[in-house]
Amino acid sequence: AVVSTQSTGGAVELFDLVGLYIIISQQIGRGELKILVAGMGWAMAELISMRLLPLWVGARGIEFSWKYLQLSFDANISLVHHVIIAMLIWMWTRNNLEKSVLPIIVSLLLLCSSKQTLLELVGTMFHVSSFVILGINFGMTLIFGLISTHLYIKLCLQDNAWSKYH
């Protein structure tokens, strides 16, 4: 049953990547705008479809529960995660991308798309609490974000240097 759930989650993540690719490749505008619109839009759609109802109904209750606080932290991490994926897809679609950077971007995309499956495996194998999983999720997102932002800045500086002389 765990393998079935993980393979379904992997298929959903693959559809997320394809959907973000279509959105980014069809948009007209600057790269920063494409990344923000696609990432924020996709994260908002996930928030509405997956987290809004439980958060709205449960958090309005009389008793305090840590799971709603955790759910809100997870929603914020998810927002950053979707912006990172949009940034990586935008860089992947660039024509002037250095060939040496492409494997890093593809590896990050694969890791980002399988992050939820990896987190579920860690939780199942090591029987850690949900707050530990949240911390690992935050750490992974932070690392992916720092690496992706570094690559993005490097690409933008390369574009500015190229456009200055041509």
C-alpha positions in Angstrom: 0.0 0.0 0.0 2.9 2.3 0.7 4.5 1.7 -2.7 1.1 2.4 -4.4 0.7 5.7 -2.5 4.3 6.7 -3.3 4.0 5.9 -7.0 0.7 7.9 -7.2 2.4 10.8 -5.5 5.3 10.5 -8.0 2.9 10.6 -10.9 1.2 13.7 -9.4 4.6 15.4 -9.0 5.4 14.6 -12.7 2.1 16.2 -13.8 3.0 19.2 -11.6 6.3 19.6 -13.5 4.6 19.2 -16.9 1.9 21.7 -15.9 4.5 24.3 -14.7 6.5 23.8 -17.8 3.5 24.5 -20.0 2.6 27.6 -18.0 6.1 29.0 -18.1 6.7 28.2 -21.8 3.3 29.8 -22.8 3.7 33.0 -20.8 5.0 36.2 -22.4 7.2 38.4 -20.2 10.4 38.6 -18.3 11.8 35.6 -16.5 11.3 36.9 -13.0 7.6 37.5 -13.7 7.2 34.1 -15.2 8.7 32.4 -12.2 6.6 34.4 -9.7 3.3 34.0 -11.6 3.8 30.3 -12.2 5.2 29.4 -8.8 2.7 31.5 -6.8 -0.2 30.5 -8.9 0.6 26.8 -8.6 1.1 27.1 -4.9 -2.2 29.0 -4.5 -4.0 26.2 -6.4 -2.5 23.6 -4.1 -3.3 25.6 -1.0 -6.9 26.0 -2.0 -7.4 22.4 -3.1 -5.4 20.6 -0.4 -5.0 22.8 2.7 -7.6 25.5 2.9 -10.6 23.6 4.1 -8.8 21.6 6.9 -7.1 24.8 8.1 -10.3 26.9 7.9 -12.5 24.3 9.7 -10.0 23.0 12.1 -8.3 26.2 13.2 -11.5 27.9 14.0 -12.3 25.3 16.7 -12.3 25.9 20.4 -9.3 23.6 21.2 -5.8 24.4 20.1 -4.0 21.8 18.1 -0.4 21.8 16.9 -1.4 20.2 13.6 -3.0 23.4 12.3 0.1 25.3 13.1 2.2 22.6 11.4 -0.2 22.8 8.4 0.3 26.5 8.1 4.1 26.1 8.2 3.9 23.4 5.6 1.9 25.6 3.4 4.6 28.3 3.6 7.3 25.8 2.8 5.2 24.6 -0.1 4.9 28.1 -1.5 8.7 28.4 -1.5 9.0 24.9 -3.0 6.8 25.8 -5.9 8.7 29.0 -6.6 11.9 27.0 -6.6 10.5 24.5 -9.1 9.2 27.3 -11.3 12.7 28.9 -11.2 14.4 25.6 -12.1 11.9 24.9 -15.0 12.5 28.5 -16.3 16.3 28.0 -16.2 15.9 24.6 -17.9 13.9 26.2 -20.8 16.7 28.8 -21.5 18.6 28.5 -24.8 21.7 30.2 -23.5 22.2 27.9 -20.5 25.7 26.5 -20.1 25.8 22.8 -20.7 27.7 22.2 -17.5 24.8 23.6 -15.4 22.1 21.5 -17.1 22.7 18.3 -15.1 22.6 20.3 -11.9 19.2 21.8 -12.8 17.8 18.4 -13.9 19.1 16.8 -10.7 17.5 19.5 -8.6 14.2 19.2 -10.5 14.2 15.4 -9.9 15.0 15.9 -6.2 12.4 18.6 -5.8 9.7 16.5 -7.5 10.5 13.5 -5.3 10.9 15.5 -2.1 7.5 14.5 -0.7 8.1 10.8 -1.4 11.5 11.0 0.3 9.9 12.7 3.3 7.2 10.0 3.6 9.9 7.3 3.4 11.9 8.9 6.1 8.8 9.2 8.3 7.9 5.5 7.7 11.4 4.0 8.0 12.6 6.0 11.1 9.3 6.6 12.8 10.0 10.3 13.5 7.5 12.8 14.6 5.7 15.1 12.2 7.6 18.1 13.4 10.9 16.4 12.6 9.6 15.8 9.1 8.6 19.4 8.9 12.1 20.4 9.9 13.6 18.1 7.3 11.2 19.5 4.7 12.3 23.1 5.7 16.0 22.1 5.5 15.6 20.4 2.1 13.7 23.4 0.7 16.2 25.8 2.0 19.1 23.9 0.5 17.3 23.5 -2.9 16.4 27.2 -2.8 19.9 28.4 -2.1 21.4 26.3 -4.9 18.6 27.3 -7.3 19.0 31.0 -6.4 22.7 30.8 -6.9 22.3 29.3 -10.4 19.6 31.8 -11.2 21.8 34.8 -10.2 24.7 33.3 -12.2 22.4 33.0 -15.2 21.1 36.5 -14.8 24.6 37.9 -14.5 25.6 36.0 -17.6 22.6 37.5 -19.5 23.5 41.0 -18.4 27.2 40.6 -19.4 26.2 39.2 -22.8 23.6 41.9 -23.5 26.0 44.6 -22.5 28.5 43.7 -25.3 26.0 42.5 -28.1 
